[in-house]
């Protein structure tokens, strides 16, 4: 690869990293913030931001000189959302799950060593201490949503997670690779996971896997709530509701796949 191609490749990579730097927690960033996050020169950050702004992917506030995601990202987001068929099946089930449990519910997927929340239904009395929102990334190893997926991943994926530093976030965070492996095996055998203050103090998560038509886990469904509302008295019933939600979504995904296959066959037959 010649120098011009290397430069172009590097610029594209950094531009994508810039877009991924924005989040609900940091919706606005300055040139210095971007430069520090990407470990690049401020002049490079400014040049890339200017290019992204010209295409509408970021917007610059002329008063503060801070950047935020632009309208072009919103358009792409709408396209992605329409293509994530899992949300079509999952959202109605999540609404029922939140109504029945009284807690926030989520659909999450695994990306690398993190989970991403694709959908969230807020309960009537949400707690401000929960670090969950659509698009947010959290560690997979210490969240119920992440553990429910990791338990069914290939050995290589689990080995990779266990080879990384397991940072302690809360009182019950698992920081031992061996202990994490034991818990994931337990989750695989039982089909659900309870995460008691592993990622956040005072928060309990209950999650179950979501399977596709090939019986591969592609996501998880979970609820999260404060320990004052989720306790030994109601835990078994809440676990049952979350597991039922995971099974329901899995069935709907498989049915949609079958319907899509039948539709394709009928279309081919009519040609």
C-alpha positions as CSV (number, residue, x, y, z in Angstrom):
1,X,0.0,0.0,0.0
2,X,1.4,3.4,-1.0
3,X,1.6,6.4,1.3
4,X,-1.5,8.1,-0.1
5,X,-3.6,5.0,0.4
6,X,-2.2,4.6,4.0
7,X,-3.1,8.2,4.7
8,X,-6.6,7.8,3.3
9,X,-7.2,4.6,5.3
10,X,-5.9,6.3,8.5
11,X,-8.2,9.3,7.9
12,X,-11.3,7.2,7.4
13,X,-10.5,5.1,10.5
14,X,-10.0,8.2,12.6
15,X,-13.2,9.8,11.2
16,X,-15.2,6.7,12.2
17,X,-13.6,6.8,15.6
18,X,-14.6,10.4,16.0
19,X,-18.3,9.5,15.3
20,X,-18.1,6.7,17.9
21,X,-16.7,9.1,20.5
22,X,-20.0,10.8,20.9
23,X,-22.4,9.3,23.4
24,X,-25.4,10.1,25.6
25,X,-23.0,10.9,28.3
26,X,-20.8,13.1,26.0
27,X,-23.1,14.5,23.3
28,X,-20.9,17.5,22.7
29,X,-17.1,17.4,22.2
30,X,-14.5,20.0,21.4
31,X,-11.4,19.6,19.2
32,X,-9.2,19.1,22.2
33,X,-11.5,16.4,23.5
34,X,-11.4,14.5,20.2
35,X,-7.6,14.9,19.9
36,X,-7.1,13.4,23.3
37,X,-9.6,10.6,22.9
38,X,-8.0,9.5,19.6
39,X,-4.4,10.4,20.5
40,X,-4.0,12.6,17.4
41,X,-2.9,16.1,16.8
42,X,-5.4,18.9,17.3
43,X,-4.9,20.0,13.7
44,X,-5.8,16.5,12.5
45,X,-8.9,16.4,14.7
46,X,-9.9,19.8,13.4
47,X,-9.4,18.8,9.8
48,X,-11.5,15.6,10.2
49,X,-14.3,17.4,12.1
50,X,-14.4,20.0,9.4
51,X,-14.8,17.3,6.7
52,X,-17.5,15.5,8.7
53,X,-19.3,18.8,9.3
54,X,-19.4,19.5,5.5
55,X,-21.2,16.2,5.0
56,X,-23.6,16.8,7.8
57,X,-22.3,14.0,10.1
58,X,-21.4,16.4,12.8
59,X,-22.7,19.9,13.7
60,X,-20.6,22.7,15.1
61,X,-22.1,25.2,17.5
62,X,-20.6,28.5,16.5
63,X,-21.1,29.9,20.0
64,X,-19.4,27.2,22.0
65,X,-17.2,25.7,19.2
66,X,-18.3,22.3,20.4
67,X,-19.4,19.5,18.0
68,X,-22.3,17.1,18.2
69,X,-23.7,14.5,15.8
70,X,-25.4,15.9,12.8
71,X,-28.6,15.2,10.7
72,X,-26.8,12.7,8.4
73,X,-26.2,10.4,11.4
74,X,-29.9,10.6,12.3
75,X,-30.9,9.5,8.8
76,X,-28.5,6.5,8.9
77,X,-29.8,5.7,12.4
78,X,-33.3,5.5,11.1
79,X,-32.2,3.1,8.3
80,X,-30.3,0.9,10.8
81,X,-33.3,0.8,13.1
82,X,-35.6,-0.3,10.3
83,X,-33.2,-3.1,9.4
84,X,-32.8,-4.4,13.0
85,X,-35.7,-6.8,12.8
86,X,-35.1,-8.0,16.3
87,X,-36.5,-4.7,17.6
88,X,-39.8,-5.3,15.7
89,X,-40.3,-8.5,17.7
90,X,-38.7,-7.4,20.9
91,X,-40.2,-4.0,21.6
92,X,-43.8,-5.1,22.3
93,X,-42.5,-7.8,24.5
94,X,-40.3,-5.3,26.4
95,X,-43.3,-3.1,27.0
96,X,-45.2,-6.0,28.6
97,X,-42.1,-7.0,30.6
98,X,-41.7,-3.5,32.0
99,X,-45.4,-3.3,32.8
100,X,-45.4,-6.7,34.6
101,X,-42.1,-6.2,36.5
102,X,-42.2,-2.5,37.1
103,X,-38.5,-2.2,36.1
104,X,-36.6,-0.9,33.1
105,X,-36.1,-3.5,30.4
106,X,-33.5,-3.6,27.6
107,X,-32.4,-5.5,24.5
108,X,-28.6,-5.7,24.1
109,X,-26.1,-7.1,21.7
110,X,-22.4,-8.0,22.1
111,X,-19.7,-6.1,20.3
112,X,-16.2,-7.0,21.2
113,X,-15.9,-7.0,25.0
114,X,-18.9,-4.6,25.4
115,X,-22.6,-4.7,25.2
116,X,-24.7,-2.1,23.4
117,X,-28.2,-1.3,24.4
118,X,-30.4,-1.4,21.3
119,X,-33.7,-0.7,23.1
120,X,-34.8,0.5,26.5
121,X,-38.3,0.7,28.0
122,X,-38.4,2.9,31.1
123,X,-40.5,2.0,34.1
124,X,-42.8,4.4,35.9
125,X,-40.3,5.0,38.6
126,X,-36.8,4.9,37.0
127,X,-33.8,5.4,39.2
128,X,-31.2,8.0,38.1
129,X,-28.4,5.8,39.2
130,X,-28.8,3.3,36.3
131,X,-26.2,3.6,33.6
132,X,-28.3,2.4,30.7
133,X,-29.7,4.1,27.7
134,X,-30.1,3.3,24.0
135,X,-26.6,3.2,22.3
136,X,-24.7,3.1,25.6
137,X,-21.8,0.6,25.9
138,X,-21.1,-1.2,29.1
139,X,-18.7,-4.0,30.0
140,X,-20.0,-7.4,29.1
141,X,-18.3,-9.4,31.9
142,X,-20.0,-7.6,34.8
143,X,-23.5,-6.9,33.4
144,X,-26.4,-9.3,33.3
145,X,-27.1,-8.4,29.7
146,X,-23.5,-9.2,28.8
147,X,-23.2,-12.4,30.8
148,X,-26.4,-13.8,29.3
149,X,-24.8,-13.5,25.8
150,X,-21.2,-14.4,26.8
151,X,-22.3,-17.7,28.4
152,X,-23.3,-19.0,24.9
153,X,-20.3,-17.6,23.0
154,X,-17.4,-19.6,21.5
155,X,-14.5,-20.5,23.8
156,X,-12.3,-18.1,21.9
157,X,-14.5,-15.2,22.8
158,X,-14.7,-16.1,26.5
159,X,-10.9,-16.6,26.5
160,X,-10.4,-13.1,25.0
161,X,-12.7,-11.6,27.7
162,X,-10.9,-13.4,30.5
163,X,-7.5,-12.4,29.2
164,X,-8.5,-8.7,29.6
165,X,-8.2,-6.8,32.9
166,X,-11.5,-7.4,34.9
167,X,-11.9,-4.0,36.5
168,X,-13.8,-3.8,39.7
169,X,-16.8,-1.5,39.4
170,X,-19.0,-2.4,42.3
171,X,-19.0,-4.5,45.5
172,X,-19.6,-7.9,43.7
173,X,-17.8,-7.4,40.4
174,X,-16.1,-10.6,39.4
175,X,-12.4,-9.9,38.9
176,X,-11.1,-13.5,38.7
177,X,-11.1,-15.2,35.2
178,X,-11.8,-18.6,36.8
179,X,-14.8,-17.2,38.8
180,X,-16.1,-15.6,35.6
181,X,-15.9,-18.8,33.7
182,X,-17.7,-20.6,36.5
183,X,-20.5,-18.1,36.4
184,X,-20.9,-18.2,32.7
185,X,-21.1,-22.0,32.8
186,X,-23.9,-21.7,35.4
187,X,-25.7,-19.2,33.2
188,X,-25.5,-21.5,30.3
189,X,-26.9,-24.4,32.3
190,X,-29.7,-22.4,33.9
191,X,-30.6,-20.2,31.0
192,X,-30.6,-16.9,32.9
193,X,-28.4,-14.7,35.0
194,X,-28.8,-12.5,38.1
195,X,-26.2,-9.8,38.5
196,X,-26.3,-8.5,42.0
197,X,-24.3,-5.2,42.2
198,X,-21.6,-6.4,39.8
199,X,-21.5,-3.2,37.7
200,X,-23.3,-0.7,39.8
201,X,-23.7,-0.5,43.6
202,X,-27.4,-0.9,44.6
203,X,-28.5,-2.2,41.2
204,X,-29.6,-5.8,40.3
205,X,-29.9,-7.0,36.7
206,X,-31.7,-10.1,35.5
207,X,-31.1,-11.3,32.0
208,X,-31.9,-14.1,29.6
209,X,-30.5,-15.0,26.1
210,X,-32.4,-14.5,22.8
211,X,-31.9,-17.2,20.1
212,X,-32.2,-17.0,16.4
213,X,-33.6,-19.6,14.0
214,X,-30.2,-21.4,14.1
215,X,-30.4,-21.5,18.0
216,X,-27.5,-19.1,18.2
217,X,-27.7,-16.4,20.9
218,X,-27.8,-13.1,19.1
219,X,-28.9,-10.8,22.0
220,X,-30.2,-10.7,25.5
221,X,-33.2,-9.3,27.3
222,X,-32.9,-8.0,30.8
223,X,-34.4,-5.8,33.5
224,X,-32.5,-3.7,36.0
225,X,-33.7,-2.1,39.2
226,X,-32.6,-1.1,42.7
227,X,-32.1,-3.6,45.5
228,X,-34.9,-2.0,47.4
229,X,-37.3,-3.3,44.7
230,X,-35.6,-6.5,43.5
231,X,-35.1,-8.8,46.5
232,X,-35.3,-12.5,47.6
233,X,-39.1,-12.3,47.9
234,X,-39.8,-11.3,44.3
235,X,-36.6,-12.5,42.5
236,X,-38.0,-16.0,41.4
237,X,-41.0,-14.4,39.8
238,X,-39.0,-11.7,38.1
239,X,-36.6,-14.3,36.8
240,X,-39.5,-16.3,35.3
241,X,-40.9,-13.2,33.6
242,X,-37.5,-12.3,32.0
243,X,-36.9,-15.9,30.8
244,X,-40.4,-16.0,29.3
245,X,-39.7,-12.7,27.5
246,X,-36.4,-14.1,26.1
247,X,-38.3,-17.3,24.9
248,X,-41.1,-15.2,23.4
249,X,-38.7,-13.0,21.5
250,X,-36.8,-16.0,20.2
251,X,-40.0,-17.6,19.0
252,X,-41.0,-14.4,17.2
253,X,-37.6,-14.1,15.5
254,X,-37.8,-17.7,14.3
255,X,-41.4,-17.2,13.0
256,X,-40.4,-14.1,11.1
257,X,-37.5,-16.0,9.5
258,X,-39.9,-18.8,8.5
259,X,-42.4,-16.3,7.1
260,X,-39.6,-14.5,5.1
261,X,-38.5,-17.8,3.7
262,X,-42.0,-18.8,2.7
263,X,-42.5,-15.3,1.1
264,X,-39.3,-15.7,-0.9
265,X,-40.3,-19.1,-2.1
266,X,-43.8,-17.8,-3.2
267,X,-42.2,-14.9,-5.0
268,X,-39.8,-17.2,-6.9
269,X,-42.7,-19.5,-7.7
270,X,-44.7,-16.7,-9.2
271,X,-41.9,-15.6,-11.6
